[in-house]
Amino acid sequence: MSFLLVQSLSGLATAATLFLVSSGLTIVFGVTRIVNFAHGSLYMLGAYLGWSLIERFGGSVGGFWTSVAAAALGAGALGAVMEVGLLRRLYRSPELFQLLGTFGVVLILQDAVAWIWGPEDLMGRRAPGLKGSVEILGQPFPLYDLMLIGLGPLVLALLWLLFTRTRWGVLVRAATQDRDMASALGVDPARLFTGVLFLGSALAGLGGALQVPREAVNLHMDMAIIVEAFVVVVVGGMGSLTGAFLAALLIGQLQAFGILVFPQITLVLVFLFMAVVLILRPHGLLGRAEDAPPSAAAAHAPPMVAGRGVGWAALGLLALLAALPLVAGDYAVILLTETAILALFAASLHLLIGLGGLVSFGHAAYFGLGAYGAALFVKHLGAPMPLALAAAPLVAGLGALAAGWFCVRRSGLYFAMLTLAFAQIAWSVAFQWSGFTGGDNGVLGVWPSGWASGKAVYYWLTLGLCAGALGLLRRAAFAPFGYALRAGRDSSLRAESVGIDVRRQQWVAFALAGSAAGLAGGLYAFAKGSVFPTLMAVPMSVDALVMVLMGGVQTVSGPLAGAGLFHLLETQVMRATDWWRLLLGLVIVALVLLFPKGIVGFLAGLRGRS
């Protein structure tokens, strides 16, 4: 009983940290409706600022807590600057642009923090006055963790008083419910939202600074915490502080006891829990039913119908690409092979976003399922390359069919988070099932058959398969299926009234997109000769979103151009310098602010005006 009690208290300490971070995230979303992916970076920045200040001034009790408060204020100030410079221009934009804009900030802060503090992990000093432990039924428990347990409810009570008992809190709630009416009554929503971003960012910085005595400060803290914070916010209910507190408590206990009861699936439990909650309670434990956020394609015209000349131009481009290996070197052929694979990956995601208005945060799961499907067929069954390539879209399509049945029953951000949950479950299985998937060591030795081992031959094979799959996706976009999918995107009620089964159309599109991504993953596995769990991770899904946005959401050719430009920048420009994350982040922010229609959409707009 003493061991179980101490384990439960350890889960409560973890829950306190999760609540501090997720409370800021849920406040920002509840007020601004912005999906702030950079919230984890502000947590990391608070940890680094806290480490520097604690090392210099934290020798006394007063110095330690002053350093923690200063780190939180520093993170809050950066959040306010981000609101003024970036988020204020994205309040009425689709959530895809908000996500990618804040992801650009993530990349910028990663390189900035690495430049200031270096890449090494930093160990902080213990908190003065809280260095020891206390005996609880004969079991020692850290005194610092006991302080964190008491801090969580205190922060919840203070936030409740702030939003219900102060004039500022009343104005914030008024601007949240009806921004136009609040403006008509003389309230400046912009100033209020800046204050909200400051508060939310300061809470993230506070959570990071308080981790200095508990764990090493490192450059991976941002991505580790942001996924868990999203889980807490979605499970509790978007915009609900009490829901976030309850969800943090449940997830903290799940993590504390899951490692004892289910040691082989500890990484799966949290995301499985989120998926179950979203399936049973679409708006979270304490969330309110509300209108879905705008879809990614809601602010744009439907994809343009291409004329006959475009088809001939596509055939000419295909012939040119097929002839390039005759004059290009091996390295160029490798880059062209990867570009063709990424183009198919981006086009498969565009089928969901551009036509269906369904923003997926976990599309990399099906790219990874295709890669693992092909690799495991070779490793465990000794299958030849053609059979393994045929299995890749089949395995990914079946996975998408199963996950899509649940996902399409939700909309807006809840759909996106449910896709993230299934993607993280797939990643966790690939990472922990080492006996079958190889775990973090991956699957090695997945090479093409002898007849396709030449770089040029494999490029031609990849080009042919990708071109065929892209042709099928384009045909689906302009077939009655594609128009029905767009009808459900633009007005599901009207589409249902004329006899279109919107949910069924979206389910079929989800499976089709997953199959196309799986084919791309299978080709990628043979191109690289190995498969690792990172192919299913969140950054891979974000890369696909960047490609779609870079090319343009409202044109079927946009993702292809976006994939080519993204891969060119990543391999030839950004990877040539140590600051490639910073450069990529700046490019993403510039695209979101200056070219919201993407490169192809921008050029098409210029052509239309001329």
C-alpha positions, -999 to 999 in steps of 0.1 A, spaced: 0 0 0 29 24 7 44 17 -27 11 23 -44 6 55 -25 40 68 -34 35 58 -71 2 77 -70 18 108 -56 45 106 -83 16 106 -109 2 136 -92 35 155 -95 36 147 -132 0 158 -135 8 192 -119 34 199 -146 11 187 -173 -16 210 -160 6 241 -158 15 237 -195 -19 226 -207 -37 253 -188 -18 279 -208 -26 260 -240 -63 257 -232 -66 294 -223 -50 304 -256 -73 282 -276 -104 290 -256 -100 327 -262 -82 330 -296 -91 297 -312 -55 294 -322 -38 260 -322 -5 271 -308 21 245 -317 48 267 -304 35 263 -268 60 235 -262 88 257 -273 78 284 -248 80 256 -222 115 247 -233 125 284 -233 112 288 -198 133 258 -188 165 272 -203 159 307 -189 152 292 -155 184 271 -157 205 302 -165 189 323 -138 189 296 -111 226 288 -117 234 325 -112 209 336 -85 193 304 -72 215 298 -42 189 311 -18 152 305 -15 143 340 -26 168 338 -55 154 305 -67 118 316 -68 126 350 -83 145 332 -110 116 309 -117 92 339 -119 116 358 -142 118 328 -166 80 326 -167 78 363 -175 104 360 -202 84 332 -219 53 353 -215 69 383 -231 80 362 -261 44 349 -264 31 385 -265 56 394 -292 45 363 -312 8 373 -309 15 408 -322 38 398 -350 22 366 -362 -9 353 -346 -29 385 -349 -28 380 -387 -41 345 -384 -71 347 -362 -96 343 -390 -74 319 -410 -80 281 -413 -64 261 -386 -39 246 -410 -23 280 -415 -23 286 -377 -6 253 -370 21 258 -396 27 294 -387 33 284 -351 54 254 -362 76 278 -380 82 295 -347 91 261 -332 119 257 -358 132 292 -352 133 288 -314 150 254 -317 180 269 -335 180 300 -314 181 280 -281 208 257 -295 229 287 -305 226 304 -271 228 274 -247 244 247 -269 233 212 -278 243 195 -245 218 185 -218 220 209 -188 216 197 -152 202 222 -128 207 226 -91 182 215 -65 156 239 -51 168 255 -18 147 243 11 132 215 -9 162 192 -14 152 164 9 125 138 10 97 130 35 87 95 48 52 84 36 42 51 52 79 42 53 86 52 17 107 83 8 91 109 -15 108 140 -28 98 172 -10 100 192 -43 74 169 -59 51 173 -29 53 211 -35 43 206 -72 13 186 -61 1 215 -40 9 240 -68 -15 225 -93 -48 232 -75 -34 266 -64 -29 277 -100 -63 264 -110 -79 284 -82 -60 316 -92 -70 312 -128 -106 307 -119 -106 339 -98 -89 358 -126 -115 349 -152 -146 351 -130 -139 378 -105 -119 405 -123 -128 430 -149 -101 418 -172 -114 382 -171 -150 394 -178 -138 414 -208 -118 384 -221 -148 361 -218 -170 387 -236 -145 391 -264 -143 353 -267 -180 349 -271 -187 378 -295 -156 397 -306 -176 421 -329 -201 431 -301 -172 436 -277 -155 459 -302 -187 479 -307 -189 485 -269 -154 499 -269 -133 469 -259 -100 464 -277 -99 426 -284 -64 428 -298 -50 441 -265 -69 415 -246 -56 387 -268 -21 399 -264 -26 396 -226 -40 361 -230 -10 350 -250 12 365 -224 -6 346 -196 -7 313 -215 30 316 -225 40 325 -189 23 294 -176 42 273 -201 75 290 -191 66 285 -154 61 248 -161 95 246 -178 114 265 -152 99 243 -124 114 212 -142 150 224 -138 155 207 -104 137 175 -116 153 167 -150 179 177 -175 171 206 -197 174 196 -234 165 206 -269 138 178 -272 116 191 -244 94 211 -267 81 182 -289 79 158 -259 56 181 -239 35 196 -267 20 163 -277 11 154 -241 -3 189 -236 -25 185 -267 -38 152 -253 -46 168 -219 -64 198 -236 -84 176 -260 -93 150 -234 -104 176 -209 -124 196 -235 -110 225 -255 -111 257 -235 -121 241 -202 -96 247 -173 -113 222 -150 -114 197 -178 -77 202 -184 -70 197 -146 -91 165 -145 -75 151 -177 -40 159 -163 -48 140 -131 -61 110 -151 -31 109 -175 -6 114 -147 -20 83 -129 -22 64 -162 15 71 -168 24 63 -132 7 29 -131 8 20 -168 45 12 -167 37 -13 -139 7 -29 -154 14 -26 -191 52 -22 -194 52 -32 -231 27 -6 -243 34 24 -220 38 48 -250 5 36 -264 -17 41 -233 -20 79 -233 -30 81 -270 -53 51 -267 -70 69 -238 -74 100 -259 -88 81 -288 -113 63 -266 -124 96 -249 -129 113 -283 -149 84 -296 -172 82 -266 -173 120 -258 -166 140 -289 -159 173 -271 -139 159 -242 -147 151 -206 -159 186 -197 -160 204 -231 -190 221 -246 -205 213 -280 -197 241 -304 -194 249 -340 -165 231 -356 -135 253 -364 -131 264 -400 -118 236 -423 -85 240 -440 -101 246 -474 -131 267 -462 -115 300 -471 -105 290 -506 -122 282 -539 -124 246 -550 -95 232 -570 -95 245 -606 -104 223 -635 -75 219 -658 -79 223 -695 -66 200 -722 -33 218 -725 -25 210 -689 -27 173 -696 -3 176 -725 20 197 -704 20 170 -677 29 143 -703 57 165 -715 70 171 -680 68 133 -673 89 126 -705 114 152 -694 117 137 -659 121 102 -675 150 115 -696 169 132 -669 188 101 -657 205 100 -691 223 132 -684 222 136 -646 245 120 -621 237 94 -594 231 120 -567 207 139 -588 188 107 -596 185 99 -559 171 134 -552 146 130 -581 135 96 -567 129 111 -532 111 141 -548 87 118 -567 79 99 -535 73 130 -515 51 144 -542 28 114 -540 28 117 -502 18 153 -503 -8 147 -530 -24 120 -508 -27 144 -479 -41 171 -503 -70 147 -512 -81 151 -475 -74 188 -470 -81 203 -504 -111 183 -514 -125 171 -481 -115 200 -458 -101 174 -433 -69 184 -417 -49 154 -406 -22 158 -380 -11 121 -384 -10 113 -421 26 101 -417 11 70 -400 1 56 -433 33 65 -450 51 46 -422 26 17 -424 34 13 -461 71 14 -455 69 -11 -426 45 -33 -446 70 -36 -475 100 -40 -452 84 -66 -430 72 -86 -460 108 -88 -471 123 -94 -437 99 -120 -423 84 -136 -454 113 -132 -478 89 -117 -504 103 -102 -536 102 -65 -542 71 -64 -564 50 -84 -539 63 -62 -510 55 -30 -530 20 -44 -537 15 -50 -499 25 -15 -490 -7 3 -501 -28 -26 -490 -14 -25 -454 -17 13 -452 -51 13 -468 -64 -12 -443 -50 8 -414 -65 40 -428 -99 22 -433 -99 11 -396 -88 45 -382 -109 65 -407 -141 48 -395 -136 66 -361 -120 98 -374 -147 109 -399 -172 109 -371 -156 140 -357 -149 173 -374 -125 203 -371 -98 201 -345 -113 170 -329 -108 151 -362 -73 164 -364 -64 153 -329 -80 119 -334 -58 113 -365 -28 124 -343 -39 98 -316 -40 70 -341 -7 81 -356 10 81 -322 -4 47 -314 11 34 -347 44 50 -339 44 36 -303 37 1 -316 66 4 -341 89 18 -315 82 -7 -287 74 -39 -306 111 -46 -311 107 -83 -316 87 -77 -348 95 -42 -360 130 -39 -347 121 -11 -323 142 21 -326 168 1 -345 143 -2 -374 143 -27 -402 176 -28 -422 186 -44 -455 155 -36 -475 170 -32 -510 154 -34 -545 156 -66 -565 186 -72 -587 168 -60 -619 159 -27 -602 191 -22 -581 205 5 -605 197 40 -594 183 50 -628 161 19 -631 147 23 -596 140 60 -604 121 50 -635 101 24 -616 93 50 -589 84 77 -614 60 53 -632 43 41 -601 40 76 -586 28 91 -619 1 64 -621 -10 69 -585 -11 107 -590 -31 103 -622 -57 82 -602 -58 108 -575 -64 136 -600 -91 115 -617 -108 110 -583 -106 148 -577 -126 157 -608 -149 126 -608 -183 127 -592 -166 113 -561 -144 144 -559 -173 168 -564 -194 150 -537 -164 152 -514 -161 190 -520 -199 194 -515 -196 178 -480 -166 201 -473 -185 233 -483 -219 225 -467 -225 191 -452 -261 198 -445 -269 207 -481 -249 177 -493 -269 154 -471 -302 170 -482 -295 161 -518 -287 125 -510 -249 125 -505 -236 103 -477 -209 128 -466 -194 105 -439 -191 76 -463 -174 98 -489 -150 111 -463 -143 75 -451 -135 64 -487 -113 94 -492 -94 87 -459 -87 51 -471 -77 62 -506 -54 88 -492 -39 63 -468 -33 38 -496 -15 64 -518 6 74 -488 14 37 -482 26 33 -518 49 63 -513 62 47 -480 69 14 -497 89 31 -524 107 51 -498 117 19 -479 134 4 -509 150 37 -519 166 41 -484 172 4 -477 158 8 -442 127 18 -422 126 35 -388 98 46 -365 105 83 -373 86 78 -405 54 78 -384 64 106 -360 47 141 -358 75 160 -377 69 138 -407 32 147 -407 41 183 -404 65 181 -433 36 168 -455 14 198 -443 42 222 -452 45 207 -487 7 211 -492 7 247 -480 39 256 -498 24 246 -531 -12 257 -525 -43 240 -511 -67 250 -538 -49 235 -568 -43 198 -575 -8 205 -588 1 226 -558 13 197 -535 36 184 -563 53 218 -567 54 222 -529 71 188 -525 97 196 -551 104 230 -536 105 217 -500 129 189 -508 151 212 -528 153 237 -499 158 209 -473 186 191 -492 204 218 -511 199 250 -492 190 244 -456 210 213 -449 241 230 -462 241 252 -430 238 244 -393 209 269 -392 185 250 -416 157 249 -390 159 286 -385 158 291 -423 129 267 -428 110 283 -400 114 317 -416 102 303 -449 71 288 -433 62 320 -415 67 340 -447 45 316 -467 17 318 -441 18 356 -440 27 365 -476 16 336 -497 -15 320 -481 -25 305 -514 9 288 -519 33 292 -548 11 277 -575 -20 295 -562 -1 328 -562 11 323 -598 -24 312 -609 -38 344 -593 -13 365 -612 -23 348 -644 -60 353 -637 -55 390 -630 -35 394 -662 
